[in-house]
Amino acid sequence: MRAFFFYAAAAIVAAVLYYLYQRQLGAISFFILSIFFFYLTFTQIWTRKKKDPHRTDDESEKSGKDSR
């Protein structure tokens, strides 16, 4: 059921973005997409940190070497 709502929302958003392109307002579409992708990235990072708060994503800290 959740997948259905996701695809329905994606279709509606695609129609709105297409309408904006037809009106030569494509920059607004890119701005909306950038906010959406930022939100997706933020939620993925947030859930990873909730699962394992001691995990580091920095490569220099993983190897244990000083980055200087």
C-alpha positions in Angstrom: 0.0 0.0 0.0 2.9 2.3 0.8 4.4 1.7 -2.6 1.2 2.6 -4.3 1.1 6.0 -2.5 4.8 6.6 -3.4 4.2 5.9 -7.1 1.0 8.0 -7.1 2.8 10.9 -5.5 5.7 10.5 -7.9 3.2 10.7 -10.9 1.6 13.8 -9.5 5.0 15.5 -8.8 6.1 14.6 -12.3 3.0 16.2 -13.8 3.6 19.4 -11.8 7.3 19.5 -12.8 6.3 19.0 -16.5 3.8 21.8 -16.2 6.5 24.1 -14.8 8.8 23.2 -17.7 6.1 24.0 -20.2 5.7 27.4 -18.6 9.5 27.9 -18.8 9.9 27.7 -15.0 12.3 24.8 -15.1 14.5 26.3 -12.4 11.7 25.9 -9.9 11.6 22.2 -10.8 15.3 21.8 -10.2 15.0 23.6 -6.9 12.1 21.3 -5.7 14.1 18.2 -6.8 17.2 19.4 -4.9 15.2 19.8 -1.7 13.7 16.4 -2.2 17.1 14.7 -2.7 18.6 16.6 0.3 15.7 15.3 2.4 16.3 11.7 1.2 20.0 12.0 2.0 19.3 13.5 5.4 16.9 10.8 6.4 19.3 8.0 5.3 22.1 9.5 7.3 19.8 10.1 10.3 18.6 6.5 10.3 22.2 5.1 10.0 23.3 7.2 13.0 20.3 6.1 15.0 21.1 2.4 14.3 24.8 2.6 15.3 25.7 5.9 17.0 29.4 4.9 17.4 29.9 4.3 13.6 31.9 6.8 11.7 31.6 7.5 8.0 35.0 9.3 7.8 37.5 7.1 5.9 40.5 8.6 7.9 38.9 7.6 11.2 38.2 4.1 9.9 41.8 3.3 9.1 43.0 4.7 12.4 45.7 6.8 10.7 46.2 10.5 11.2 45.2 12.5 8.2 48.1 15.0 8.6 
